[in-house]
Every structure is written in structure tokens, then in C-alpha cells.
Amino acid sequence: MSPLNNYSISLFKDISLENGGSNPANLTLFDNRLFFSASDGNNGYELWVNDGTSNGTYLFKDINSGNGSSSPIGFTVLGDQLFFRANNGESGNELWVSDGTPEGTKLLKDTFPGSDNFAPYNFTAFQDKLLFRADNGQNGYELWVSDGTTNGTFMLKDIEPGSNGSSPGDFTVFQDKVIFTAGNENNVRELWISDGTTEGTNLLKDIYAGGDSSFPGELTQFQGKLFFSAQNGINGNELWVSDATTEGTILFKDIFPGNNNSSPGNFIEFQDKLFFSANNGANGHELWVSDGTTEGTNLLKDISPGGKSSFPSNFIKFQDKLLFTADDGNNGSELWISDGTTEGTNLLKDISPGSDRSYAFNFTEFDNKLFFSANDGKHGDELWVSDGTSEGTYILEDISEQTDGSFIYEFHVFNDKLFFTANDGVNGQELWVIEKLGGDSALTDETPTSELVQEQVTQVSQDPTSNSVPVAKFVQEADLSEYVAFEGITTQTQINFSLQRQGAFDNSVYFYKIDNTSGTVNGVNPGDALYQQTILDNLFVDALTGEVVELNVENGETKAMSANIDNDYILAPLIVINGSIDQLTDDDLSNDPTVYFPSPGSNSDGFDHIKLIGDDTFGFEDLPYGGDADYRDMVVNVKLA
């Protein structure tokens, strides 16, 4: 128990006795229980259940018998059924369903017969049906539907005839329809609409007429309309609105006038207004607000003045305020609070003092408090709590004494408890719980909270990197590209990698050397014809072995790897989807896998697939067109030994 609160914080169950942990994920409430995926070290990554007690937490079904992993994912509740994707070792990754009993947990449909297939995903509950996309081996990824029975599970519409598929995604239930995006073989992606029938599934609007893609995204309901971002070839990526009719799907506001991109996103409704981030060309990506009218859509606050971007994100409504993260140019990306006015939008807490960012995220409300993970620069990624005041925002528990923290994920309120996953440095990534001990959970010590917190921080540890050389600096640029700059490397130095994968594909991560922060590689600029080939010629190699450093791990597992560096380099990550670099460098062009780079503009789908999700951790999204945007399909933590 932390001395500053009335909460008990403890390891709920050590599922795996192996040091790597069970890596529980996808916590989902169904049938008054918490279902999730985990590995006990013997049965692979399988389906588990939790009734709120440690003894009632057990392997629910070993879908891929033995030590193989079925890797269940995509849990979606529809009525009295739980849908998900899993691999039984025979049918490949397919659609499964459960009625809440082991015997009633079964393969629903083998959409792509055989063991080597492309998994269904993007499950969305709509009315009494499940919409998703799947590939049957003939039509490519297309729109499918299920009523929970085998016969009632079928391809709803072949939007892009042939074997390429339309890859439908971004399913958003709006009024009595589903609005989504779909594309064709020429990468033309537009807005579609469906009433759940084949005849009622049609193109809503060809926003970018003439054969190019509008790339609609960020679909969000507000005031009975659907707001989203899109480009029409004239105004760039801007704010659009739809009433679910072709005529009512229009450009709402050209925030960055001309053929420029304001890139509106991170929409959230708060106090009957729509808050979001956008770039007007003068102030950078800042906090905007709309009352639903064009005239009432304006910059709320220029958090980072002078044309710099504060990149507000991670919005959450808490009590009568809006909390989010932003970078004011002085304090790094930190925790901010707003009452909806310019004057009432301010820095809540500089968690990591100075210009370093705290990487606050995973915000979850519990017991009238906001729980989240953050890095104060001393303890690594740890458990924090806030009551909405600066004094009441503090580290709740230093779960791991390791300097990189406990890697907190998967907050879920269940049975009046807050469950989450964490790594205490001893048991690996496991299931943890926060329980109320009764009484008022507010601070009771007469000493000011800030003094108590500072005392606790000082006693736990000093900053182990305050005078360390060499160093690794992790950066995410304004164009969303990421890299790590190694400085002060004068002798051969070891880099330690910690890997996790919970993705749809068998992926590999590599790093390549860039000349500068613009991403130039050996004098070749991003977008140039020879850029990809130049990258392949400049992959990061182990200074000791001379081999290209390839990072991969089995799905649902963690893995430690290391390599050696002997000079100052700026390294950028890339991810190869369902393949390896060898396939790109051989003479067979037919087996070339998809590659995603840090800059969205360098990717074939134009989407961002790599993010910094911690102060030294890269997260990867392996699905096309942004997938589910969780950036947890591959996670790579990088540290100098």
C-alpha cells in the first residue's frame, strides 16, 4: 500500500512462473467476467478468464492444444456472445465465438480454408450483427457479416471485385447505419455506408474525384452529424462533416487554407462542443474547438506559441474538465487541463521536470480519480493518479525498481477494482489490481502532498542517467517521424532490446542509419526513387558480428535481444510486415512484403505505423490504413547497457 492513499496495489496473479511473464492483454468484460489472453508458459498464448478473484482466474480454453499459441485477440461482445480471432493450429487465424462456456467456445467459420491465411479483424457490433473484414483467399479483404451462426457468416459485399480487396475499416455506427472507409487496387480510399444488407452497402461520396484517395479518417459523432478528416485534392486534409447523405457530406472548414493539410484529429465531445487538434499553418498543431458551426470553429489556445506545435492528444473527460497531453515548448509533452475556455486551459502538472516529456497515457477513471501511467524521469513508466489538481497528481506506486519502469497497460474497471498489467522486474508482465481499502481515499497526512511526493521520490532512487555518457535521445518529429540519436559513443557499447508482439502478422523490426533529422539516407531524400534501396544498403549492423540487426519475437511473447554500436548514429526504425529484409533484397519481386517507415508520407497507404509510446519505446501498427491504431502489434524498448 502506498503511504499517500487508501488503496491496495498488488500483483493479482502470477500466471506464468517464467521471468518473462504471461503478458495478459485484451481485457474484456463479458458474462460478468473478465476475459483476456495470456500465456502460462506451458499452453502458449491462450484464452483466460477472471471472475474477480485470484482463484477464479484460470485458463478458460486451450484453443491451440499443447504449447502452441492461439493468440486470441479482437474480443467483441454482441448480445450473449463473445467474438474474437484465434488460431487453433489447423485453420489459421479465424473467427471464433463463445457463449461463456469452454464447450461453447468454438471456431465459428473458416473464412479462408487452410492454415496459412489472412486473419479477420476490425470487429464491430452493429444492431444484431457483427461486421468485420476478412479474406477468403479469392476476393481479398472485403466486408463480412455474422449473426453468430456458421451459415449466417458470409461476405456481405465484394466492394472491389477481384482478388485485391477493398480492405474496409474505420467502422463507425452512425444513426441506423455504419459508415466506413474502403479502397481499391489503386489505393483509392473513400467513404462508404451500409445498412447491413448487400444492396444497402454503397459508396457514400467520392470526396476526391478523379481517381485519387481522400483517406477519410477520425470518424466522430457530434450533434447528430459525423465529423471526420479528408482531402479532396483542392483543400488538403481538412475538417469534413456528413449527415449520412451524399449531398450532406461536405467540407466543413478549410482550417489551413489552400491545398495544405490542417490534419484535424483526436476529436472528443466536451461541454456540447467538439475539441480536437489541427494546424492552421500559423500556429502549428494546436487545440481547437467547434460549436458545430463554421464560424464557431476556432483555435482555442496556442499552447506552444511561435508557430511550434503542442500536439494535444490523449483527451479524456474527467469530472467537469478535459484532460490531455501537450507540449508547450518548455516542459515537454505533459498533462494539461481545460474547462473549455482559453483562460482555463493550463498545464496541470510538469510530471517530468524540464523539457523532457512524461509520456502520460492510458487514462482511466476509477473511484473519482484518474489513473494513468507516466514517467517522471526518475522511476520510468509507473502508476500515477490525479484528482484534477496539481497537488493531487502524484506517483501512486513505484512497482518496478528498474529505471525503465513497470510498463503499465490495459486498465480495466471490474468488480469495483481496477485491473491492469505491469512488470515488477521480478515476475514479468502480469495482472495487477488496485483495490479501495474503505474510507475516504483522499490524502490524510497534514503534510502538503507535494512535499510528501518529493520525499517519496527522493527516497526511492536518484536519477541514474543524470551524468551518464553515452546517451540515447528519442525523438518524434512534427511530421510524425521517429528516431533515436546515439551520442557520446567512443567505444563499442551494447544496446539492449526488449520485444513484445501482439500482432496479426509475423513481423520483423530493423533500424537504418539516417544522415539528419529530415530522414536523408546517404544523401538520398525521402520520396526519391532510390530511397528504399538506399535504406536497405544502410541498415544498422552489429558492430561486433557485422550482421544486420533483425528484431523479432513470437506472437504473444516477450524477448530480450542485444546488439553493439561503435559510433554516434541516428537510427530510424522500420517494420517489415509478415516477412523479412531478405525477401526485399532477393531477385523475386513477387514475395516482397510490405514495409512501413516512420514518416507516413513514405508508406504505401499514407498512414502512420510507428510511434514513440514511451521515453525509449517504439510502438508499431502492422495493419494497413491505420488498422486499430493501438501501436502494440510490435513493441520495441531500446536501452544502452
N, C-alpha and C positions, 0 to 999 in steps of 0.2 A: 504493500500500500504506500502511495506517495504521501509524504508528510504534509502536503499542501491541500489535500482534498479528502472527501469521504468516499473514495472509490477503491475497489479492489481490482488490481490489474494482474492477471496471471496467465500462465500457459494453460490453455483449456484441455488440450490433449496432445500428447507426443505420439502422433500417428505412426511415424516412421522412426525406427531406432537408429537409422543411418544418419550420419552427420549432416547430409545434405537436406534433410527434412522431407516432409511429404508434399510440400508446395500446394496446399489447398487453394482452390480457385473457383470462380463462377458460383459463389454462394447465392442460392435462390430459394425463396420461401415457397413451399408447395405442400399441401395437405398437412398444414400446421407443423411442418418440419423444415429443416434447412438442408437442402440437397447441394452437393458440391462435388468437385473432382479432386482426387488426391492419390498419392502412392504410398503404400505402407512398406515398400522395399521388397515385398515378396510378390505382389499381384500386379505390379505395374500401376499406371495411372488410370484409376477406375472411379466408379460412381459410389459416393459415400452419402451418409445421412446423419443428421444431428437432431435429436428431439429436445435439445436444451440442456442435456446432462452429459457428462463425460462418458458414463457407462452406456448411454444411449447414442453414442457416436460410433458408427461401425461401417464396415464395407457393406454396401447395400446390394451390389451385384457385380460379380467379376465377369464383365461382358466379354473380354478377351482373355480366356482362361489361361492360367499359369502366370508367368512373369511378363507376358506381353501387355501392352497398354492399349486400352480402347480410347483413351483421351477424350472423354465426353466433354462437350462444350456447347454453347449457344442455348442454354436452358431457357425455355419459353413456356409459360403457363397459359393454357387455354381451357377454360372450364375445369373439368376434373381430370385433365390430362397434362402431363409434362412432356414437352417435345424437346429433343436435343439431337446432336450429332455424335456418333460414336463409330468405332471400328472394331468389329468382333474378330478380326484376323482372317476372315474369309470373304466378306462382302465389301471391304474397304470402308471408307468414311461415308456413312449413310444416315438416313433419318430414322431415329428411334423414338419410342413413346413409352410412357409409364403411367399406370393408374395408381401408383403409390405402393405397389407390392412388388417384390422381386419377380414373382412368376408373371406378373402383368407388365413387366418391363421387357420390351421386345423390339426387334427390327420391324419398323412399320412398312418400309418399302425400299427395295434395292433399286434406286433410280438409275444407277449406272452399273449393270451387272459386271461382276468380276472384282478382283481385289485391288486393282490399280485404277483409281478413279479420281474425279474431282468432287470435293465434298459439297453438299448443300449447306447453305448458310443464309444470313440475313433473315432469320425467322421473325415474322410479325403477326401478332394476333389481330384479326380483322373480323368483326361480327362473330360468327361461329366457325370461322375457318382460319387456317394458318397459311399465310402467304410466304414464299421464300424463293430463292433462286437455286437451280440445280442444273447439272449437265448429265444428260442421258447417254452421252457418247455419240450422238448423231446431230443434235441441234445446238450444241454449245450451251453456255449458261443462259437459261431462259426462266420465265415466270412460271412457278408451280403453285399448286394449291393442295391443301389437305383438310379433310373433315375428321381426321383421326382414324380413318379406316384405310386398309390397303387399296381397295377399289376406288375409294374417294380421294386418292392421292395421285395427281397427274399433272402434266404440263398444261397450264391454263392457256398460254398463248405463245406461239413461236413468233416473237416480235421481229427478229432479224432472221429470215429464212436462210437455211444452210447450216453449216457446222460451226460458224464463228460465234453465234450467240449474241445477245444484247446486253448481257451482264446487268440485269436490273438491280437497283439498290436504292438507298435513301428512302425506304418505305415510310410514309407518314400518313397516319389515319387522319382524315380531314372531312368533317361533316359525315356523310354516309358513303364516302369514297376513300380510296387510297391513292395518294399522289406519290409518284416515284420517278426516278431517272432511269433511262435506258439508252443504249447506244447501238452502233452498227460496226461493221468491219472497218470503216474508215474513221473510226474513233469519234463519230458524230454523236454527241450525247445530249439528249433533250428531255423535256418534262412530259411524263405520261400520267394517265389517270385510269383507274379501274373501279368498277362496282362489284368485282368478284366474279364476273362472268367473262367468257371469251369475247362476246360481242360488245360488252361494255368496257373493254380494255383498249384504249386508243391514245394516240398522240394528243396531248393537251394543247401544246403550242410549239411550233418551230421557232424558237426565240432567235436563234442565229440562222437566218435564212441563207440558203446558198451553199449548203454542204459542209459548213463548219459547226463545231460544237459550242453550245452555250454553257456547258458544265454547270448546271444548276446545283446548288448545294445549300446547306444550313436551313433546311425547310422547317419553319417555326410558325405555329398558330398564334394569332394576336387579333383581338377584336373581330372575330368571325372571318378572318382572312388568313391567307398563308403568305408569310414573308420569306424571302429567300434571296440568295445572291446568284447572279447570272451575267453573261456577257452576250451582247447582240451584234458585235462587230463594229459598232459605232461608238458606244459609250463605255467600253471596257467592262470589267467585273463590278457590277453595281447592285443597288438595292431594288428588288422587284417585289411585286405583290400579285396574288391570284385569288379569285373567288370561285375557282374550280371551273371557270368557263374560258374558252379561247379569247373572247373579247375582253374579259375581265382580268386577263393575265398581262400585266403591263409594267413598264419601268416606273418605279415609284419615285426615286430621286437619284439624279446623277450627282453623287456626292463629290467625286473628283472629276470635274467637267472635261469633256473631250474623250478621246479614246485612251483613257487612263483607268487604272484599277483602284477603286477605294477598298475593295475586298472586304465588305461587311461580313461580320461573323460573330459567334459567341452570343447569339440572341437569348434574351431572357426577359420575361414579363415581370414587372415590378411596379406596384402602385398604379396600375392601369396604364402603364407606359411600357414601351419596348426599349430596353437598353442593349447596346451592342458596341462592338469595336469597328472602327473604319478609319480610312486615311483620305483626307480631303486635298492632299497634295501640298498643304502648307504646314500642317501640324503633325504629320506622321500618323501612325495608328493610335488613335485615342478613344476616349469614352464618349459615345453618342447616345442620344435619347430621341424617341419619337412618340408623339401622342396619337399617331395614326393618320396624321395629315402631312402633306409635303412641307407646308410652312412650319409645322411643329416638329420637324425632324432636324436636329441641330447638334453641334458639338456641345457636350455638357461641361467637360473640363479638359483643358490641355495639361495633362498631368506631368508630361516631360516637355517643358517649353523649348522653343527654338527650332522647331522642325523635327526634333527627335521623336521616336515612338516609345510610348509606355507599354504597348501591347497588353491592354487589360484582358483578363481571361479568368477562367475558373470561377465564374459567377455563381453565387448561391444566395437565396433569400434566407435571412436569419432574423427571427422576431420581426421588427419593423424596419430593418435595414438591408442593404445589399452589400455583401462582402465579396471581394475579388482580389486578384493579384495584379500588380502593375509595377513598372519601373519608372521612377521619377527622374532618372538620370544621375542621381546621387546615392541612393540607397539600394540599388539593385532591385530585382523583382521581389516585392514584399506584399504584405497583407494590407489591403485598403478597405475602407468602409464608406458607404454613401447613404444619405437619407433621401436621395433623388434630386438634390439641389447642388449647384456648383459649390456654394459655401460649405455645404455639409458633406462634401466628398474629400476625404483626407486619409493620410497614412494612419493606419490603426496601430501597427507595431513594426519596428525595424528589427525583425527576428534575428537576422544575421547582420550585426552592425557593420556599417561601412558600405562599400559599393558591391559587396558580394550578395548574390540572391539567396533566398531561403528555400526556394522550391516548395512553398506551401501548396498542398493539393490534397485530394481525397476528402473534401469537406463533407461531414455527416453530422446531422443534428441528433442529439441524444440527451435526455434529461435537461432540456432547456439550455444546453451548452453546444458549442460547435467543436467537434473533434476533427483532427486532421494530422497529417504528417508534415514535418518541416525540418530544416537543417539550420541550426544557429551558428554553424562554423566551428563548433566545439565537439558536439555529440554525434554528428552525422544525421541521417534521416531517422527522426524519432517521433514519439507520440506527443502531440500538443493539444491544448484545449483553449477555448475562448468563450467569454460571456458577452463579447461585443465591446469590451473596454480594453484599453491598453494595459491597465494594471491586471486585468483578469485574463490576459493572454499569456500563457506560460507553458514551459515543457512539463508534461504531466508525468512522464516516466522515461528514464534512460534505460530502455530494455536491453540494449547491447552495449557492452563496453568497447566494442570495436569502433574505430574512428569513422568508419563509413556508415554506421548506424544499423538499424534493425529492418530496413526495407519494408515499411508498413504498407499493406494493400488491403483491399476487399472489406471495407467497413460494411457491416450489415446489422441492423437492429432486429433482434428476435428474442421473444420471451422476456422482454424488459431488460435485456442485456445487449451490449454492443460487442459483436464478434468482429475479429479482424485477423489478418495473418501478419506474422513478424518473425524475424530471425534474431534470436538472443545471442548468437555467436557460439552456442553450445549444441542446441537441438536442431539447427537448421530452420527453414521456413515452415512454421507450424501454425495451428489455430490457437488464437488467444482470445481473451474475453475481458470486458470491463463490466463490473457489477457495482450497483449502488449499495452502500452499506447502511442506508437508512438515515433519516435526519436531513438537515439542510446540507447540500453539497457545496455551499459557498465556503470561502475561506473563513476560518475561525480564529486564526492567530492574530494577535493585535499588531504584530509587526507588519508594515506595509508589504504587500505582495511582491513588489519589485525588488525589495531588499531580500526577501526570502528566496526568491528565484535566483538572484545573483549569488547568494550564499551557496545554494544547492549546486549551481553550475560550477562555481569555483572548486567546491569540494570533490566533484566527480572527476574532473580532468582539466588539464591545461591544454591549449591548442598545440597538438603535436607537430603541426606544419608551419608554425609561426616563423621559424628561422631555417626551414628546410630548403636545401638545394640538392638536386634539381627539382623542377616543378612541372606540373601538367595543368594547363589552363584550358577549360572547356568553354566554348563559345557557341551561342546560337545567334546568327546574324538576322538583320531586319528582313532579308529575303527568305527567312526560314531555313537557311542552310546551317549545318553544324560542323564543328571540327574541334580537335584538341591540339593545342600547341605545346610541345615539349621544349622546355628551356633549361639551360644550365647543364646539359648533358655533355660531360667531358670524358667520361669513361663508360665502358659497357654497363648498362643498367637494365635491370629486369622490370618488365611490365607484367602485372598480374591481371588476368581477365576472369570475371565471374559471369557465367552464362546461364540464362533461363530461356525456355521456349514453350509457348502455349499457342502454336500457330497451326494454320491449315496445311502448310506445306513444309517440306524438308529444306530448310533454308541454311545458307552459309553467309557469314559476315566477313568482310575484308576491309582493310584500311589502305588508302593510297596517299601518296605524298603530293601536297599542293604547294605552289610557289608562294602564294599570298592568300589573304582573306577573301579575295574575289573568286577563288577556286581555280585559278590558272594552273595548269599542269604542264611543266616543262615548256612554258611559253605558249601553250595552246589554250584558248579561252573556252569556257562553257558555251555550248551551242555550235562550235566549229565542227566540221565534218569528221575530223580525226580525233575528237575529244575522247570518245570512249576507248579507242585503241591506245591513245596516249596514257590513259588511266591504267589500262591493263599492263602497259610497259613500265609503270611506276608504282606497282603495288608494294606495300610495306613488307619487307622480308626480315626474318630473324637475323640479327647481327651475328649470332653465334653459329647457326646452322646454314644460313644462306637460303632457307626455304621460305616461300610465301606463307604468311601467317593466315591460316584459314580457321575461322571460329565457327564451330557447330556443336550441337547438343541434341540428344534425343528429346522428342516431344514430351512435355510434362516433367522434365527433369532439370537439374542444375549441374553445372560442371565448372571446374576450375582449370584454367589454362594459363600459360605464361609464354613470353617472348622476350627478346633482348633488343635494346636500342643503343646506338653508339654515337648519336649526333642529334643536334637540335632539328626537329622536323615539325611541320604542321601536317597532321594526318586527318583525313576526312573519311567517314565510314560509307560503305555501300553494302547493300544486301542483294544476294542472288537468290531468286525465288525458285525453290524446288530444283536446285541444280548446283553447279559449281563453276568456278572460273575455267576449269579445264574444258568444259563444253563450249565456252566462248572463244577459246584460243585454238580449238581444233579446226579442221577443214570442213566439217559437217555443219552447214548453216541451218539444217532442219532441226537440230537439237538445242539451239541457243535458248537458254532460259531468260526470263525477264529479269532486268536489273533495275534497282531503284537507287538513285543518288540523293544526296542531302537537299539539293535545290529542286523544288517542284517543277520548275521550268525545264529541267534536264530529264524528267521522267516521261515515259511514253503516254501516260494518262493525264499528265499535268497536275497530279496530286502530290501532297506532302506525305512521305512514308517514313521519315526519320525525325525524331525529336529528342531533345535533352529532357529526360524525365527525372533527373536528379543532378546534383552538382558534378557527378562524374559517371553518369549512367546514360547510355543511349537506348531509346526505345524504338522498335521497328513495327510498322504495319505491313503485313505481307499480302493483303488482299487488294485487288485493283480498285481504282476510283475511290480511294479512301477507306474501303472496307467498313469495319465498325469503329475505326479511328480510336482504338484503345491503346495502340502503340505498346502492346505487351506480347505480340506474337513472337518477338525475339527481344531479349533484354541483355545488354552487354555493359557490365560495370568495368571501368578501367582504372587501375591504380599503379603508381610507381612503387616498387618494393622498397 
